[in-house]
Amino acid sequence: MLDRTTEMNTEVEIELTAGGLHEALRRVRHAMCHEETRYYLDGVYMHHVARVGALRFVATDGHRLATADIGTAEGAETIRPVILSRAFVAEAIKGTSKRRDAFRQVRLATGADYARLTYWDGSATDGPLVDGTFPDYERVIPRGEPQHGTATIGREPLMRAVAGLTELAKASGAKWPVNPILRFAFTPDKLTVSAVMEDSGGACRGSASVDVDVGASTMNEPGSIGFYGPHILDILNSLRGQHVRFEFFDTAGPNRFVGDNSDGSALHVIMPVRVP
């Protein structure tokens, strides 16, 4: 397990750019947990990673995980691991959202049980820390070469395909009104995203699919995997670059989505779901 967030009482303050903090929090916020019984996941874990010299932000709900690093956070090595609350994260994202302020400096302080973000004009956002122990998230991140290969796909075409099929499945009276399940079927040069439409009684059933071109690929054989459509949309919306790389490790275990150079060190891990 990782460090307790209630240890040490000394306040530590570090300086960040408003844009850097905004992007890091924005990239991970969708993965925060919403279950009261797992309150220690209802926030963003922040800690310094010495081996890469970066301040890392992590969120997970147990089904998906997102991380983002800030490598230019002066004094980050002095800050202790903490869990920033959902409310604090929302206010921090809002307070640093204007692009014209991206290069302004903000000061992030953490104490025994609180976090405070002070803006360039002297105003501040305050909030309590989440009192709990964040799990050892690195254990669930798959490492090494993906067993089934990789595929680099245009982010915008993939987003359009996933968004369209997700909305179609929701509107069809399907039995998955909140999180429709989509099948991702890969060949070396093409990705076919498909959805099964079925009413709650199973009387009516159909399907729809969209083909998306694959750029660089190391997949030598066809392979398919299922994901919740809205979860994939969350990942794609959190990225900014033109491309996203899918790293296909396991049909029953965690897999990775990685942004291009525009998205720096952002990493997304997601568990597959069984396609009906």
C-alpha positions as CSV (number, residue, x, y, z in Angstrom):
1,M,0.0,0.0,0.0
2,L,1.1,3.6,-0.6
3,D,1.7,6.3,2.0
4,R,-1.0,7.4,4.4
5,T,-2.4,10.8,3.6
6,T,-2.7,11.8,7.3
7,E,1.0,11.4,8.2
8,M,3.2,14.5,8.7
9,N,1.8,17.9,9.8
10,T,4.1,20.3,8.0
11,E,2.6,22.5,5.3
12,V,4.5,22.3,2.0
13,E,4.0,24.6,-0.9
14,I,5.1,24.3,-4.5
15,E,4.7,26.4,-7.6
16,L,3.1,25.2,-10.9
17,T,1.9,26.8,-14.0
18,A,-1.9,27.2,-14.2
19,G,-2.0,25.4,-17.5
20,G,0.2,22.5,-16.4
21,L,-2.0,21.9,-13.3
22,H,-5.2,22.3,-15.3
23,E,-4.2,19.8,-18.0
24,A,-3.0,17.2,-15.4
25,L,-6.2,17.3,-13.5
26,R,-8.4,17.5,-16.6
27,R,-6.8,14.3,-18.0
28,V,-7.5,12.2,-14.9
29,R,-10.7,13.5,-13.4
30,H,-13.0,11.2,-15.4
31,A,-11.5,8.1,-13.7
32,M,-12.4,9.2,-10.1
33,C,-14.7,6.8,-8.3
34,H,-18.3,7.7,-7.4
35,E,-18.9,5.0,-4.8
36,E,-19.2,6.1,-1.2
37,T,-17.9,2.8,0.1
38,R,-14.6,3.4,-1.7
39,Y,-14.3,7.0,-0.5
40,Y,-10.5,6.8,-0.7
41,L,-10.8,6.6,-4.5
42,D,-13.2,9.6,-4.7
43,G,-10.4,12.1,-5.6
44,V,-7.1,12.5,-7.3
45,Y,-3.9,11.0,-5.8
46,M,-0.9,13.3,-6.0
47,H,2.7,12.3,-5.3
48,H,6.2,12.8,-6.5
49,V,7.8,10.1,-8.6
50,A,11.5,10.3,-8.1
51,R,12.6,7.9,-10.9
52,V,11.1,10.3,-13.5
53,G,11.4,13.5,-11.5
54,A,7.7,14.4,-11.9
55,L,4.7,15.3,-9.9
56,R,2.1,12.7,-10.8
57,F,-1.7,12.8,-10.6
58,V,-3.7,9.5,-10.5
59,A,-7.4,8.6,-10.5
60,T,-9.1,5.2,-10.6
61,D,-12.5,3.7,-10.0
62,G,-11.2,0.1,-10.1
63,H,-12.3,-0.4,-13.8
64,R,-10.2,2.4,-15.4
65,L,-7.1,4.3,-14.3
66,A,-5.6,7.6,-15.6
67,T,-2.3,9.2,-14.8
68,A,-0.7,12.5,-15.8
69,D,2.7,14.0,-14.9
70,I,4.0,17.5,-14.5
71,G,7.8,17.4,-15.0
72,T,8.5,21.0,-14.2
73,A,7.0,21.3,-10.7
74,E,9.7,23.1,-8.7
75,G,10.0,21.6,-5.2
76,A,7.7,18.7,-6.0
77,E,10.1,16.3,-4.3
78,T,9.2,17.9,-0.9
79,I,5.5,17.2,-1.1
80,R,4.0,14.2,0.5
81,P,1.5,11.9,-1.1
82,V,-2.1,13.2,-0.7
83,I,-5.6,12.6,-2.1
84,L,-7.2,15.8,-3.4
85,S,-10.9,15.8,-2.9
86,R,-13.4,15.7,-5.8
87,A,-14.7,19.2,-4.9
88,F,-11.1,20.7,-4.7
89,V,-10.2,19.1,-8.1
90,A,-13.4,20.6,-9.7
91,E,-12.6,24.1,-8.3
92,A,-8.9,23.9,-9.3
93,I,-9.8,22.9,-12.9
94,K,-12.3,25.8,-13.1
95,G,-9.9,28.3,-11.6
96,T,-7.2,27.5,-14.1
97,S,-9.3,27.0,-17.2
98,K,-8.6,30.2,-19.2
99,R,-5.9,29.7,-21.8
100,R,-4.7,33.3,-21.4
101,D,-3.6,32.4,-17.9
102,A,-1.9,29.1,-18.8
103,F,1.6,30.5,-18.1
104,R,0.8,32.2,-14.8
105,Q,2.1,30.8,-11.6
106,V,-0.1,29.2,-9.0
107,R,1.0,27.9,-5.6
108,L,-0.3,24.6,-4.3
109,A,0.0,23.9,-0.6
110,T,-0.8,20.8,1.4
111,G,-1.1,20.6,5.2
112,A,-2.1,17.9,7.6
113,D,-5.7,17.6,6.3
114,Y,-6.2,20.3,3.7
115,A,-5.1,21.6,0.3
116,R,-5.0,25.2,-0.8
117,L,-4.4,26.6,-4.3
118,T,-3.4,30.2,-4.5
119,Y,-3.8,32.0,-7.8
120,W,-1.7,34.8,-9.3
121,D,-4.2,37.5,-8.1
122,G,-4.1,36.4,-4.5
123,S,-7.5,34.5,-4.5
124,A,-7.5,30.9,-3.4
125,T,-9.3,27.6,-3.4
126,D,-9.3,25.5,-0.2
127,G,-10.5,22.0,0.5
128,P,-10.0,19.1,2.8
129,L,-7.9,16.1,1.8
130,V,-9.4,12.7,1.5
131,D,-8.4,10.8,4.6
132,G,-7.4,7.3,3.4
133,T,-4.9,5.1,1.7
134,F,-4.6,5.1,-2.0
135,P,-3.9,1.6,-3.5
136,D,-0.7,0.7,-5.2
137,Y,-1.9,1.6,-8.7
138,E,1.3,0.7,-10.4
139,R,0.6,-3.0,-9.9
140,V,-2.3,-2.9,-12.3
141,I,-0.5,-1.1,-15.2
142,P,0.6,-3.6,-17.8
143,R,4.2,-3.5,-18.7
144,G,6.4,-4.7,-21.5
145,E,5.4,-5.5,-25.0
146,P,1.6,-5.9,-25.6
147,Q,0.9,-9.6,-26.3
148,H,-1.6,-8.8,-29.1
149,G,0.3,-5.8,-30.6
150,T,-0.5,-2.1,-30.9
151,A,-2.6,0.1,-33.2
152,T,-2.3,3.9,-33.7
153,I,-5.6,5.5,-34.7
154,G,-6.8,9.0,-35.4
155,R,-8.4,10.4,-32.3
156,E,-11.1,12.4,-34.0
157,P,-12.3,9.6,-36.3
158,L,-12.3,7.2,-33.4
159,M,-14.2,9.6,-31.2
160,R,-16.9,10.1,-33.9
161,A,-17.3,6.4,-34.3
162,V,-17.5,5.7,-30.6
163,A,-19.8,8.6,-29.9
164,G,-22.2,7.8,-32.7
165,L,-22.5,4.1,-31.8
166,T,-22.9,4.9,-28.1
167,E,-25.7,7.3,-28.7
168,L,-27.4,5.0,-31.2
169,A,-27.3,2.1,-28.7
170,K,-28.7,4.4,-26.0
171,A,-31.5,5.6,-28.2
172,S,-32.5,2.2,-29.4
173,G,-34.1,1.2,-26.2
174,A,-31.2,-1.1,-25.5
175,K,-30.7,-2.9,-22.2
176,W,-27.5,-0.8,-21.7
177,P,-29.0,2.7,-21.3
178,V,-26.1,4.2,-19.4
179,N,-22.9,2.3,-20.6
180,P,-23.5,0.6,-23.9
181,I,-20.9,-2.1,-24.7
182,L,-18.9,-1.7,-27.9
183,R,-16.8,-4.3,-29.7
184,F,-13.4,-3.3,-31.0
185,A,-12.3,-5.7,-33.8
186,F,-8.8,-5.1,-35.1
187,T,-7.0,-6.1,-38.3
188,P,-3.6,-4.8,-39.3
189,D,-5.1,-1.8,-41.2
190,K,-8.6,-1.4,-39.9
191,L,-10.6,-1.1,-36.7
192,T,-14.3,-2.0,-36.8
193,V,-16.3,-0.6,-33.9
194,S,-19.7,-2.2,-33.5
195,A,-22.6,-2.1,-31.1
196,V,-25.5,-4.6,-30.5
197,M,-28.9,-3.0,-30.1
198,E,-31.3,-5.0,-28.0
199,D,-34.4,-4.1,-26.1
200,S,-34.7,-5.0,-22.4
201,G,-36.9,-8.0,-23.3
202,G,-34.6,-9.3,-26.0
203,A,-37.4,-9.3,-28.5
204,C,-35.6,-7.0,-31.0
205,R,-32.0,-7.3,-31.8
206,G,-29.7,-5.6,-34.4
207,S,-26.2,-4.2,-34.8
208,A,-24.4,-1.3,-36.3
209,S,-20.7,-0.8,-37.0
210,V,-18.2,1.8,-38.2
211,D,-14.8,1.2,-39.8
212,V,-11.8,3.4,-38.7
213,D,-8.5,3.4,-40.5
214,V,-5.5,2.2,-38.5
215,G,-2.2,4.0,-39.1
216,A,0.9,2.2,-37.6
217,S,0.1,-1.3,-36.4
218,T,2.0,-4.3,-35.0
219,M,-1.1,-6.5,-35.0
220,N,-0.4,-9.5,-37.2
221,E,-3.7,-11.3,-36.5
222,P,-7.3,-10.1,-36.1
223,G,-8.4,-9.6,-32.5
224,S,-11.4,-8.2,-30.7
225,I,-12.2,-6.8,-27.3
226,G,-15.1,-5.1,-25.6
227,F,-15.3,-1.8,-23.8
228,Y,-18.0,0.5,-22.4
229,G,-18.5,3.2,-25.0
230,P,-18.7,6.2,-22.5
231,H,-15.4,5.1,-20.8
232,I,-13.6,5.2,-24.2
233,L,-15.1,8.6,-24.9
234,D,-13.9,9.9,-21.5
235,I,-10.3,8.9,-22.5
236,L,-10.5,10.4,-26.0
237,N,-12.0,13.6,-24.7
238,S,-9.2,13.9,-22.1
239,L,-6.5,13.9,-24.8
240,R,-5.6,16.7,-27.1
241,G,-3.4,15.1,-29.8
242,Q,-4.3,13.9,-33.3
243,H,-3.6,10.2,-32.5
244,V,-4.0,7.6,-29.8
245,R,-2.2,4.3,-29.5
246,F,-4.0,1.3,-28.2
247,E,-1.8,-1.3,-26.6
248,F,-3.6,-4.7,-26.7
249,F,-2.3,-6.8,-23.7
250,D,-5.2,-9.0,-22.7
251,T,-8.8,-9.8,-23.7
252,A,-9.6,-10.3,-20.0
253,G,-7.1,-8.0,-18.2
254,P,-6.0,-4.3,-18.3
255,N,-5.0,-2.6,-21.6
256,R,-3.6,0.8,-22.3
257,F,-4.4,3.9,-24.3
258,V,-1.5,6.3,-24.8
259,G,-1.8,9.8,-26.4
260,D,0.7,11.2,-28.9
261,N,3.5,13.8,-28.1
262,S,0.8,16.5,-27.6
263,D,-0.4,14.6,-24.6
264,G,2.9,14.2,-22.9
265,S,3.0,11.5,-20.3
266,A,-0.8,10.9,-20.0
267,L,-1.6,7.2,-19.6
268,H,-5.0,5.4,-19.5
269,V,-5.5,1.9,-18.4
270,I,-8.9,0.2,-18.8
271,M,-10.4,-3.2,-18.2
272,P,-12.3,-4.9,-21.0
273,V,-15.9,-6.1,-20.7
274,R,-17.6,-9.2,-22.1
275,V,-19.4,-8.5,-25.4
276,P,-22.8,-10.1,-25.4
